[in-house]
């Protein structure tokens, strides 16, 4: 299999962000898929009693805004990287304000670092993504590192 | 809920489920991460893995639950983790948090936790850190 490889020229590449209208249905599906049974995340009346205007967004759901781009990993495939050689290496969230069901969130991402590991057999590509509300208020900053494995390298 | 007070050394614990293919399909759908390496055994094998394995973000979501089981979601200030090993289908992840540091600030406590997700065989799949805040009112309530 032939595959490309990122290089430092990728740093600073801004890519189009995602846009996601957060619905109660989507948050309930996410709760179900992650074993979240706390009613504050699935029941509107419970959420309101806890002071929320609607179901609150759980801490890691913001990543789905980034995934809402039709071609989330286009910045990698554009330089010839086979996505099957890519693994998620690291993910961080810093929270600025809580979002709720009904909010339309958008994201924008930029590559902040490209680094070699293990004599170049692995490459780490780190991006920073900002998630904002429809009123342009910052909601969360995400830092995402993907690991690109050179083809022929064994799996773990 | 008899949550432990978030003092240095306090331990938080959450047992995840046994990860089935249905777990991965549901998470792919709900999160929007439909990478076939988590869904299609053939794709996983073509990349040198024995079979499909869980999305790292699924285990990170369990760590999010660990936090929100102890503080309201609006008090989670940051969460990050390194994915250090894959979680094979059939494995059962366990999440643990240990309070590393509590800093008293004007409007409450700022609590830093070390986080780890471990499989039954001892493999560490995620290693991370979170910061949560607890307002003074909650601190008082917890001392009652």
Interface residues (C-beta under 8 A of the other chain):
Chain A: X26 X29 X30 X32 X33 X34 X35 X36 X38 X40 X41 X50 X56 X57 X58 X59 X60 X61 X63 X64 X67 X68 X83 X84 X85 X87 X88 X89 X90 X91 X92 X93 X94 X95 X98 X143 X153 X154 X155 X156
Chain B: X16 X17 X23 X26 X27 X29 X30 X31 X32 X33 X35 X36 X37 X43 X46 X47 X48 X49 X55 X56 X57 X58 X60 X61 X62 X63 X64 X65 X67 X68 X69 X72 X73 X74 X76 X77 X78 X79 X80 X81 X82 X83 X85 X86
